[in-house]
Amino acid sequence: MDFATIFVISLAVIIAVCLVAVLLGPLFGWRMAARNVQFIPFSSRVEAQDKIRNAFLSLGWEIERDDPDEMIARTNPSWRSWGEIVKVELEDEGAMVSSECSLPMQVIDYGKNKINIQMLMDTVMKKSA
């Protein structure tokens, strides 16, 4: 076999393995999407839920779930990503906020998930001041 044939076969194997990982990965709990997580302290769940709901609306994010224990919003697509899912798990002493690319195959977010969490925190703090 010559070099070109080995190269094409190797490339095909790599592409096949990547496709299998992307397509079957979620079945096994594998996550490829870029993600960022941060904890925001609050004095109560009710206060946290109200402030976060208002921040979601102020930022123009679409609220998909608004439960006593969990809130989920979706951001708009931008040049950095196809949009993100911002998930807030409310606890007694605060909220665990995560931002993850909505497209599972997107492994690079160009800092967008970190920016989402920072914008949410800034909006929440601005509203409480």
N, CA, C and O atoms as a GROMACS GRO file, in nm:
protein
  516
    1MET      N    1   0.084  -0.119   0.000
    1MET     CA    2   0.000   0.000   0.000
    1MET      C    3   0.088   0.125   0.000
    1MET      O    4   0.192   0.131   0.066
    2ASP      N    5   0.044   0.220  -0.074
    2ASP     CA    6   0.120   0.344  -0.080
    2ASP      C    7   0.071   0.441   0.029
    2ASP      O    8  -0.027   0.415   0.098
    3PHE      N    9   0.142   0.552   0.042
    3PHE     CA   10   0.112   0.651   0.147
    3PHE      C   11  -0.029   0.708   0.134
    3PHE      O   12  -0.098   0.725   0.235
    4ALA      N   13  -0.072   0.739   0.014
    4ALA     CA   14  -0.204   0.799  -0.007
    4ALA      C   15  -0.316   0.706   0.039
    4ALA      O   16  -0.413   0.752   0.099
    5THR      N   17  -0.304   0.579   0.012
    5THR     CA   18  -0.405   0.482   0.053
    5THR      C   19  -0.411   0.471   0.205
    5THR      O   20  -0.519   0.469   0.264
    6ILE      N   21  -0.294   0.464   0.268
    6ILE     CA   22  -0.289   0.456   0.415
    6ILE      C   23  -0.350   0.582   0.477
    6ILE      O   24  -0.423   0.575   0.575
    7PHE      N   25  -0.318   0.696   0.418
    7PHE     CA   26  -0.371   0.823   0.469
    7PHE      C   27  -0.524   0.827   0.458
    7PHE      O   28  -0.591   0.866   0.553
    8VAL      N   29  -0.578   0.788   0.344
    8VAL     CA   30  -0.724   0.790   0.323
    8VAL      C   31  -0.794   0.693   0.417
    8VAL      O   32  -0.898   0.727   0.475
    9ILE      N   33  -0.738   0.574   0.434
    9ILE     CA   34  -0.798   0.475   0.526
    9ILE      C   35  -0.793   0.526   0.669
    9ILE      O   36  -0.891   0.514   0.743
   10SER      N   37  -0.680   0.584   0.710
   10SER     CA   38  -0.667   0.638   0.846
   10SER      C   39  -0.766   0.751   0.870
   10SER      O   40  -0.830   0.758   0.975
   11LEU      N   41  -0.779   0.839   0.773
   11LEU     CA   42  -0.873   0.950   0.785
   11LEU      C   43  -1.017   0.899   0.794
   11LEU      O   44  -1.095   0.951   0.873
   12ALA      N   45  -1.051   0.800   0.715
   12ALA     CA   46  -1.186   0.742   0.719
   12ALA      C   47  -1.215   0.678   0.854
   12ALA      O   48  -1.326   0.692   0.906
   13VAL      N   49  -1.117   0.610   0.912
   13VAL     CA   50  -1.135   0.548   1.044
   13VAL      C   51  -1.155   0.655   1.151
   13VAL      O   52  -1.242   0.641   1.236
   14ILE      N   53  -1.075   0.760   1.147
   14ILE     CA   54  -1.088   0.869   1.244
   14ILE      C   55  -1.226   0.935   1.234
   14ILE      O   56  -1.290   0.961   1.336
   15ILE      N   57  -1.270   0.961   1.112
   15ILE     CA   58  -1.402   1.022   1.093
   15ILE      C   59  -1.512   0.929   1.142
   15ILE      O   60  -1.608   0.975   1.204
   16ALA      N   61  -1.500   0.801   1.115
   16ALA     CA   62  -1.601   0.704   1.159
   16ALA      C   63  -1.607   0.697   1.311
   16ALA      O   64  -1.716   0.693   1.369
   17VAL      N   65  -1.492   0.695   1.377
   17VAL     CA   66  -1.489   0.690   1.524
   17VAL      C   67  -1.552   0.817   1.582
   17VAL      O   68  -1.628   0.810   1.678
   18CYS      N   69  -1.519   0.932   1.525
   18CYS     CA   70  -1.578   1.059   1.573
   18CYS      C   71  -1.729   1.060   1.555
   18CYS      O   72  -1.801   1.103   1.645
   19LEU      N   73  -1.777   1.014   1.442
   19LEU     CA   74  -1.921   1.011   1.418
   19LEU      C   75  -1.991   0.917   1.515
   19LEU      O   76  -2.098   0.950   1.567
   20VAL      N   77  -1.932   0.802   1.541
   20VAL     CA   78  -1.990   0.708   1.638
   20VAL      C   79  -1.994   0.772   1.776
   20VAL      O   80  -2.095   0.760   1.847
   21ALA      N   81  -1.886   0.839   1.816
   21ALA     CA   82  -1.881   0.904   1.947
   21ALA      C   83  -1.987   1.014   1.959
   21ALA      O   84  -2.052   1.026   2.062
   22VAL      N   85  -2.003   1.093   1.853
   22VAL     CA   86  -2.101   1.202   1.856
   22VAL      C   87  -2.243   1.148   1.856
   22VAL      O   88  -2.329   1.198   1.930
   23LEU      N   89  -2.269   1.047   1.775
   23LEU     CA   90  -2.405   0.995   1.763
   23LEU      C   91  -2.445   0.904   1.879
   23LEU      O   92  -2.559   0.910   1.924
   24LEU      N   93  -2.354   0.822   1.927
   24LEU     CA   94  -2.387   0.728   2.033
   24LEU      C   95  -2.345   0.776   2.172
   24LEU      O   96  -2.391   0.723   2.273
   25GLY      N   97  -2.259   0.876   2.177
   25GLY     CA   98  -2.210   0.927   2.304
   25GLY      C   99  -2.318   0.965   2.404
   25GLY      O  100  -2.310   0.925   2.520
   26PRO      N  101  -2.420   1.042   2.362
   26PRO     CA  102  -2.524   1.081   2.457
   26PRO      C  103  -2.598   0.962   2.519
   26PRO      O  104  -2.649   0.973   2.630
   27LEU      N  105  -2.604   0.851   2.449
   27LEU     CA  106  -2.667   0.732   2.506
   27LEU      C  107  -2.591   0.680   2.628
   27LEU      O  108  -2.649   0.620   2.718
   28PHE      N  109  -2.460   0.704   2.630
   28PHE     CA  110  -2.375   0.658   2.739
   28PHE      C  111  -2.340   0.771   2.837
   28PHE      O  112  -2.256   0.752   2.926
   29GLY      N  113  -2.402   0.886   2.821
   29GLY     CA  114  -2.377   0.998   2.911
   29GLY      C  115  -2.255   1.081   2.875
   29GLY      O  116  -2.215   1.166   2.953
   30TRP      N  117  -2.196   1.059   2.759
   30TRP     CA  118  -2.081   1.139   2.718
   30TRP      C  119  -2.129   1.274   2.671
   30TRP      O  120  -2.225   1.283   2.594
   31ARG      N  121  -2.063   1.381   2.715
   31ARG     CA  122  -2.097   1.516   2.673
   31ARG      C  123  -1.975   1.578   2.606
   31ARG      O  124  -1.867   1.581   2.664
   32MET      N  125  -1.992   1.626   2.486
   32MET     CA  126  -1.882   1.690   2.416
   32MET      C  127  -1.895   1.842   2.418
   32MET      O  128  -1.795   1.913   2.405
   33ALA      N  129  -2.015   1.892   2.434
   33ALA     CA  130  -2.039   2.035   2.423
   33ALA      C  131  -1.960   2.112   2.528
   33ALA      O  132  -1.944   2.068   2.642
   34ALA      N  133  -1.911   2.228   2.487
   34ALA     CA  134  -1.840   2.316   2.578
   34ALA      C  135  -1.936   2.359   2.689
   34ALA      O  136  -2.055   2.380   2.665
   35ARG      N  137  -1.882   2.373   2.812
   35ARG     CA  138  -1.968   2.398   2.928
   35ARG      C  139  -1.893   2.481   3.031
   35ARG      O  140  -1.770   2.475   3.040
   36ASN      N  141  -1.967   2.558   3.110
   36ASN     CA  142  -1.911   2.634   3.220
   36ASN      C  143  -2.011   2.631   3.335
   36ASN      O  144  -2.132   2.640   3.313
   37VAL      N  145  -1.960   2.619   3.459
   37VAL     CA  146  -2.046   2.607   3.577
   37VAL      C  147  -1.995   2.702   3.685
   37VAL      O  148  -1.875   2.719   3.703
   38GLN      N  149  -2.091   2.764   3.758
   38GLN     CA  150  -2.053   2.852   3.869
   38GLN      C  151  -2.166   2.855   3.972
   38GLN      O  152  -2.283   2.840   3.937
   39PHE      N  153  -2.130   2.874   4.099
   39PHE     CA  154  -2.227   2.883   4.207
   39PHE      C  155  -2.251   3.029   4.242
   39PHE      O  156  -2.156   3.106   4.257
   40ILE      N  157  -2.379   3.067   4.256
   40ILE     CA  158  -2.416   3.203   4.297
   40ILE      C  159  -2.488   3.194   4.431
   40ILE      O  160  -2.593   3.130   4.439
   41PRO      N  161  -2.436   3.257   4.536
   41PRO     CA  162  -2.503   3.251   4.667
   41PRO      C  163  -2.624   3.344   4.673
   41PRO      O  164  -2.622   3.456   4.621
   42PHE      N  165  -2.731   3.296   4.739
   42PHE     CA  166  -2.852   3.374   4.764
   42PHE      C  167  -2.898   3.344   4.905
   42PHE      O  168  -2.859   3.244   4.964
   43SER      N  169  -2.982   3.431   4.959
   43SER     CA  170  -3.033   3.409   5.094
   43SER      C  171  -3.150   3.312   5.097
   43SER      O  172  -3.175   3.247   5.199
   44SER      N  173  -3.224   3.301   4.985
   44SER     CA  174  -3.337   3.206   4.981
   44SER      C  175  -3.365   3.163   4.838
   44SER      O  176  -3.324   3.230   4.743
   45ARG      N  177  -3.435   3.050   4.823
   45ARG     CA  178  -3.472   3.001   4.690
   45ARG      C  179  -3.567   3.097   4.620
   45ARG      O  180  -3.555   3.121   4.500
   46VAL      N  181  -3.662   3.152   4.695
   46VAL     CA  182  -3.761   3.242   4.634
   46VAL      C  183  -3.692   3.365   4.578
   46VAL      O  184  -3.721   3.408   4.467
   47GLU      N  185  -3.600   3.422   4.656
   47GLU     CA  186  -3.525   3.539   4.610
   47GLU      C  187  -3.445   3.504   4.484
   47GLU      O  188  -3.443   3.579   4.387
   48ALA      N  189  -3.378   3.388   4.488
   48ALA     CA  190  -3.298   3.345   4.374
   48ALA      C  191  -3.383   3.327   4.250
   48ALA      O  192  -3.347   3.374   4.142
   49GLN      N  193  -3.496   3.260   4.264
   49GLN     CA  194  -3.582   3.234   4.149
   49GLN      C  195  -3.635   3.363   4.088
   49GLN      O  196  -3.635   3.379   3.966
   50ASP      N  197  -3.678   3.456   4.172
   50ASP     CA  198  -3.729   3.584   4.122
   50ASP      C  199  -3.620   3.662   4.049
   50ASP      O  200  -3.643   3.712   3.938
   51LYS      N  201  -3.503   3.673   4.110
   51LYS     CA  202  -3.394   3.750   4.049
   51LYS      C  203  -3.346   3.686   3.919
   51LYS      O  204  -3.317   3.756   3.822
   52ILE      N  205  -3.336   3.554   3.918
   52ILE     CA  206  -3.288   3.486   3.798
   52ILE      C  207  -3.392   3.494   3.686
   52ILE      O  208  -3.356   3.514   3.570
   53ARG      N  209  -3.519   3.480   3.720
   53ARG     CA  210  -3.625   3.493   3.619
   53ARG      C  211  -3.619   3.632   3.555
   53ARG      O  212  -3.624   3.646   3.433
   54ASN      N  213  -3.609   3.735   3.639
   54ASN     CA  214  -3.600   3.873   3.587
   54ASN      C  215  -3.474   3.894   3.503
   54ASN      O  216  -3.478   3.964   3.402
   55ALA      N  217  -3.363   3.832   3.543
   55ALA     CA  218  -3.239   3.845   3.466
   55ALA      C  219  -3.253   3.776   3.331
   55ALA      O  220  -3.208   3.829   3.230
   56PHE      N  221  -3.314   3.657   3.328
   56PHE     CA  222  -3.338   3.588   3.201
   56PHE      C  223  -3.418   3.678   3.106
   56PHE      O  224  -3.383   3.693   2.988
   57LEU      N  225  -3.523   3.738   3.158
   57LEU     CA  226  -3.607   3.825   3.075
   57LEU      C  227  -3.531   3.949   3.030
   57LEU      O  228  -3.543   3.990   2.914
   58SER      N  229  -3.452   4.009   3.120
   58SER     CA  230  -3.374   4.128   3.084
   58SER      C  231  -3.272   4.099   2.976
   58SER      O  232  -3.245   4.184   2.891
   59LEU      N  233  -3.215   3.980   2.979
   59LEU     CA  234  -3.113   3.942   2.881
   59LEU      C  235  -3.174   3.895   2.749
   59LEU      O  236  -3.102   3.872   2.652
   60GLY      N  237  -3.306   3.880   2.746
   60GLY     CA  238  -3.372   3.837   2.624
   60GLY      C  239  -3.362   3.688   2.598
   60GLY      O  240  -3.377   3.643   2.484
   61TRP      N  241  -3.337   3.610   2.703
   61TRP     CA  242  -3.326   3.465   2.688
   61TRP      C  243  -3.464   3.403   2.701
   61TRP      O  244  -3.546   3.448   2.781
   62GLU      N  245  -3.491   3.301   2.623
   62GLU     CA  246  -3.620   3.232   2.624
   62GLU      C  247  -3.624   3.133   2.740
   62GLU      O  248  -3.543   3.041   2.747
   63ILE      N  249  -3.719   3.153   2.830
   63ILE     CA  250  -3.733   3.063   2.946
   63ILE      C  251  -3.806   2.937   2.901
   63ILE      O  252  -3.919   2.943   2.852
   64GLU      N  253  -3.740   2.824   2.919
   64GLU     CA  254  -3.800   2.695   2.881
   64GLU      C  255  -3.859   2.621   3.001
   64GLU      O  256  -3.955   2.546   2.986
   65ARG      N  257  -3.802   2.642   3.119
   65ARG     CA  258  -3.853   2.577   3.240
   65ARG      C  259  -3.836   2.673   3.357
   65ARG      O  260  -3.734   2.740   3.371
   66ASP      N  261  -3.939   2.679   3.440
   66ASP     CA  262  -3.937   2.767   3.557
   66ASP      C  263  -4.001   2.692   3.673
   66ASP      O  264  -4.114   2.721   3.712
   67ASP      N  265  -3.927   2.596   3.728
   67ASP     CA  266  -3.975   2.514   3.840
   67ASP      C  267  -3.911   2.563   3.970
   67ASP      O  268  -3.814   2.638   3.965
   68PRO      N  269  -3.965   2.522   4.085
   68PRO     CA  270  -3.906   2.564   4.213
   68PRO      C  271  -3.762   2.517   4.233
   68PRO      O  272  -3.686   2.582   4.306
   69ASP      N  273  -3.723   2.406   4.170
   69ASP     CA  274  -3.587   2.353   4.189
   69ASP      C  275  -3.496   2.375   4.069
   69ASP      O  276  -3.374   2.362   4.081
   70GLU      N  277  -3.553   2.409   3.954
   70GLU     CA  278  -3.472   2.419   3.833
   70GLU      C  279  -3.531   2.520   3.736
   70GLU      O  280  -3.652   2.528   3.716
   71MET      N  281  -3.442   2.599   3.676
   71MET     CA  282  -3.482   2.694   3.573
   71MET      C  283  -3.390   2.673   3.453
   71MET      O  284  -3.270   2.652   3.468
   72ILE      N  285  -3.449   2.679   3.333
   72ILE     CA  286  -3.371   2.661   3.211
   72ILE      C  287  -3.410   2.771   3.112
   72ILE      O  288  -3.528   2.799   3.091
   73ALA      N  289  -3.307   2.831   3.052
   73ALA     CA  290  -3.329   2.932   2.949
   73ALA      C  291  -3.240   2.902   2.830
   73ALA      O  292  -3.136   2.838   2.844
   74ARG      N  293  -3.282   2.948   2.714
   74ARG     CA  294  -3.205   2.928   2.590
   74ARG      C  295  -3.166   3.065   2.537
   74ARG      O  296  -3.248   3.156   2.527
   75THR      N  297  -3.037   3.078   2.502
   75THR     CA  298  -2.987   3.204   2.445
   75THR      C  299  -3.003   3.202   2.294
   75THR      O  300  -3.031   3.098   2.234
   76ASN      N  301  -2.984   3.316   2.234
   76ASN     CA  302  -2.992   3.328   2.089
   76ASN      C  303  -2.861   3.286   2.024
   76ASN      O  304  -2.755   3.300   2.085
   77PRO      N  305  -2.866   3.235   1.902
   77PRO     CA  306  -2.742   3.203   1.831
   77PRO      C  307  -2.659   3.329   1.805
   77PRO      O  308  -2.712   3.439   1.793
   78SER      N  309  -2.528   3.310   1.798
   78SER     CA  310  -2.436   3.420   1.768
   78SER      C  311  -2.323   3.365   1.683
   78SER      O  312  -2.324   3.247   1.647
   79TRP      N  313  -2.225   3.448   1.651
   79TRP     CA  314  -2.111   3.400   1.573
   79TRP      C  315  -2.029   3.301   1.652
   79TRP      O  316  -1.952   3.224   1.594
   80ARG      N  317  -2.043   3.302   1.785
   80ARG     CA  318  -1.965   3.212   1.869
   80ARG      C  319  -2.026   3.073   1.882
   80ARG      O  320  -1.954   2.976   1.903
   81SER      N  321  -2.158   3.062   1.870
   81SER     CA  322  -2.223   2.932   1.886
   81SER      C  323  -2.363   2.935   1.828
   81SER      O  324  -2.412   3.039   1.783
   82TRP      N  325  -2.426   2.819   1.828
   82TRP     CA  326  -2.563   2.806   1.779
   82TRP      C  327  -2.663   2.830   1.890
   82TRP      O  328  -2.780   2.794   1.879
   83GLY      N  329  -2.618   2.892   1.998
   83GLY     CA  330  -2.702   2.918   2.114
   83GLY      C  331  -2.659   2.829   2.229
   83GLY      O  332  -2.593   2.727   2.208
   84GLU      N  333  -2.696   2.868   2.349
   84GLU     CA  334  -2.659   2.791   2.467
   84GLU      C  335  -2.783   2.765   2.552
   84GLU      O  336  -2.885   2.833   2.542
   85ILE      N  337  -2.770   2.665   2.636
   85ILE     CA  338  -2.873   2.633   2.733
   85ILE      C  339  -2.817   2.669   2.870
   85ILE      O  340  -2.716   2.614   2.914
   86VAL      N  341  -2.884   2.763   2.936
   86VAL     CA  342  -2.842   2.806   3.070
   86VAL      C  343  -2.935   2.738   3.169
   86VAL      O  344  -3.056   2.759   3.167
   87LYS      N  345  -2.876   2.656   3.256
   87LYS     CA  346  -2.952   2.578   3.352
   87LYS      C  347  -2.916   2.624   3.493
   87LYS      O  348  -2.799   2.638   3.527
   88VAL      N  349  -3.019   2.648   3.575
   88VAL     CA  350  -3.000   2.692   3.712
   88VAL      C  351  -3.066   2.591   3.804
   88VAL      O  352  -3.187   2.568   3.797
   89GLU      N  353  -2.985   2.531   3.892
   89GLU     CA  354  -3.038   2.439   3.992
   89GLU      C  355  -3.040   2.514   4.124
   89GLU      O  356  -2.936   2.549   4.179
   90LEU      N  357  -3.161   2.538   4.174
   90LEU     CA  358  -3.178   2.618   4.295
   90LEU      C  359  -3.158   2.531   4.419
   90LEU      O  360  -3.213   2.421   4.429
   91GLU      N  361  -3.079   2.583   4.512
   91GLU     CA  362  -3.053   2.517   4.639
   91GLU      C  363  -3.088   2.614   4.750
   91GLU      O  364  -3.117   2.731   4.724
   92ASP      N  365  -3.086   2.567   4.874
   92ASP     CA  366  -3.124   2.654   4.986
   92ASP      C  367  -3.029   2.772   5.003
   92ASP      O  368  -3.072   2.881   5.039
   93GLU      N  369  -2.900   2.752   4.979
   93GLU     CA  370  -2.803   2.858   5.001
   93GLU      C  371  -2.761   2.931   4.874
   93GLU      O  372  -2.677   3.021   4.879
   94GLY      N  373  -2.819   2.894   4.760
   94GLY     CA  374  -2.785   2.963   4.636
   94GLY      C  375  -2.829   2.888   4.513
   94GLY      O  376  -2.926   2.811   4.516
   95ALA      N  377  -2.759   2.910   4.404
   95ALA     CA  378  -2.795   2.849   4.276
   95ALA      C  379  -2.670   2.805   4.202
   95ALA      O  380  -2.572   2.879   4.193
   96MET      N  381  -2.675   2.683   4.148
   96MET     CA  382  -2.567   2.632   4.064
   96MET      C  383  -2.607   2.661   3.920
   96MET      O  384  -2.705   2.608   3.870
   97VAL      N  385  -2.529   2.746   3.854
   97VAL     CA  386  -2.561   2.791   3.719
   97VAL      C  387  -2.463   2.725   3.621
   97VAL      O  388  -2.342   2.726   3.643
   98SER      N  389  -2.518   2.667   3.515
   98SER     CA  390  -2.433   2.610   3.410
   98SER      C  391  -2.481   2.661   3.275
   98SER      O  392  -2.600   2.681   3.253
   99SER      N  393  -2.386   2.683   3.187
   99SER     CA  394  -2.416   2.724   3.051
   99SER      C  395  -2.345   2.626   2.959
   99SER      O  396  -2.225   2.601   2.973
  100GLU      N  397  -2.420   2.571   2.864
  100GLU     CA  398  -2.367   2.468   2.776
  100GLU      C  399  -2.416   2.493   2.634
  100GLU      O  400  -2.531   2.535   2.614
  101CYS      N  401  -2.332   2.469   2.538
  101CYS     CA  402  -2.372   2.486   2.398
  101CYS      C  403  -2.489   2.394   2.368
  101CYS      O  404  -2.490   2.278   2.408
  102SER      N  405  -2.588   2.446   2.296
  102SER     CA  406  -2.706   2.366   2.266
  102SER      C  407  -2.678   2.261   2.159
  102SER      O  408  -2.749   2.161   2.152
  103LEU      N  409  -2.579   2.282   2.078
  103LEU     CA  410  -2.541   2.184   1.977
  103LEU      C  411  -2.440   2.089   2.040
  103LEU      O  412  -2.328   2.130   2.070
  104PRO      N  413  -2.476   1.962   2.062
  104PRO     CA  414  -2.388   1.869   2.135
  104PRO      C  415  -2.251   1.848   2.072
  104PRO      O  416  -2.157   1.811   2.142
  105MET      N  417  -2.238   1.872   1.944
  105MET     CA  418  -2.110   1.849   1.877
  105MET      C  419  -2.016   1.969   1.887
  105MET      O  420  -1.900   1.960   1.846
  106GLN      N  421  -2.063   2.080   1.940
  106GLN     CA  422  -1.980   2.199   1.949
  106GLN      C  423  -1.890   2.189   2.071
  106GLN      O  424  -1.937   2.197   2.185
  107VAL      N  425  -1.761   2.171   2.048
  107VAL     CA  426  -1.667   2.155   2.159
  107VAL      C  427  -1.593   2.285   2.192
  107VAL      O  428  -1.526   2.293   2.295
  108ILE      N  429  -1.603   2.384   2.107
  108ILE     CA  430  -1.538   2.514   2.131
  108ILE      C  431  -1.647   2.620   2.133
  108ILE      O  432  -1.726   2.631   2.040
  109ASP      N  433  -1.650   2.699   2.240
  109ASP     CA  434  -1.754   2.800   2.252
  109ASP      C  435  -1.700   2.943   2.247
  109ASP      O  436  -1.777   3.038   2.260
  110TYR      N  437  -1.569   2.958   2.228
  110TYR     CA  438  -1.506   3.090   2.220
  110TYR      C  439  -1.538   3.175   2.343
  110TYR      O  440  -1.548   3.298   2.333
  111GLY      N  441  -1.553   3.110   2.459
  111GLY     CA  442  -1.578   3.180   2.584
  111GLY      C  443  -1.723   3.221   2.607
  111GLY      O  444  -1.752   3.288   2.705
  112LYS      N  445  -1.814   3.180   2.518
  112LYS     CA  446  -1.953   3.225   2.527
  112LYS      C  447  -2.022   3.174   2.653
  112LYS      O  448  -2.100   3.248   2.713
  113ASN      N  449  -1.996   3.050   2.696
  113ASN     CA  450  -2.061   2.998   2.817
  113ASN      C  451  -2.017   3.074   2.942
  113ASN      O  452  -2.098   3.102   3.030
  114LYS      N  453  -1.889   3.107   2.948
  114LYS     CA  454  -1.840   3.187   3.060
  114LYS      C  455  -1.902   3.327   3.058
  114LYS      O  456  -1.937   3.381   3.162
  115ILE      N  457  -1.915   3.383   2.939
  115ILE     CA  458  -1.976   3.516   2.923
  115ILE      C  459  -2.123   3.512   2.966
  115ILE      O  460  -2.171   3.604   3.032
  116ASN      N  461  -2.195   3.404   2.930
  116ASN     CA  462  -2.336   3.392   2.970
  116ASN      C  463  -2.351   3.395   3.121
  116ASN      O  464  -2.437   3.465   3.174
  117ILE      N  465  -2.268   3.318   3.190
  117ILE     CA  466  -2.276   3.314   3.336
  117ILE      C  467  -2.241   3.450   3.395
  117ILE      O  468  -2.305   3.496   3.489
  118GLN      N  469  -2.139   3.514   3.340
  118GLN     CA  470  -2.100   3.647   3.390
  118GLN      C  471  -2.211   3.749   3.366
  118GLN      O  472  -2.240   3.831   3.453
  119MET      N  473  -2.273   3.745   3.248
  119MET     CA  474  -2.383   3.838   3.219
  119MET      C  475  -2.500   3.813   3.314
  119MET      O  476  -2.562   3.908   3.362
  120LEU      N  477  -2.530   3.686   3.341
  120LEU     CA  478  -2.639   3.654   3.434
  120LEU      C  479  -2.607   3.707   3.573
  120LEU      O  480  -2.692   3.769   3.637
  121MET      N  481  -2.484   3.684   3.619
  121MET     CA  482  -2.444   3.733   3.752
  121MET      C  483  -2.449   3.885   3.758
  121MET      O  484  -2.499   3.942   3.855
  122ASP      N  485  -2.397   3.952   3.655
  122ASP     CA  486  -2.399   4.099   3.652
  122ASP      C  487  -2.542   4.153   3.654
  122ASP      O  488  -2.571   4.251   3.723
  123THR      N  489  -2.630   4.090   3.579
  123THR     CA  490  -2.770   4.134   3.572
  123THR      C  491  -2.840   4.112   3.706
  123THR      O  492  -2.915   4.198   3.752
  124VAL      N  493  -2.815   3.998   3.768
  124VAL     CA  494  -2.875   3.970   3.900
  124VAL      C  495  -2.825   4.070   4.002
  124VAL      O  496  -2.904   4.123   4.081
  125MET      N  497  -2.695   4.098   4.003
  125MET     CA  498  -2.638   4.192   4.100
  125MET      C  499  -2.686   4.335   4.075
  125MET      O  500  -2.711   4.410   4.169
  126LYS      N  501  -2.699   4.372   3.947
  126LYS     CA  502  -2.746   4.506   3.913
  126LYS      C  503  -2.890   4.526   3.960
  126LYS      O  504  -2.926   4.633   4.011
  127LYS      N  505  -2.973   4.423   3.944
  127LYS     CA  506  -3.114   4.432   3.985
  127LYS      C  507  -3.127   4.441   4.136
  127LYS      O  508  -3.222   4.502   4.186
  128SER      N  509  -3.031   4.381   4.210
  128SER     CA  510  -3.043   4.381   4.355
  128SER      C  511  -2.982   4.506   4.418
  128SER      O  512  -3.002   4.532   4.536
  129ALA      N  513  -2.908   4.584   4.339
  129ALA     CA  514  -2.845   4.706   4.393
  129ALA      C  515  -2.942   4.822   4.396
  129ALA      O  516  -2.905   4.932   4.438
   0.00000   0.00000   0.00000
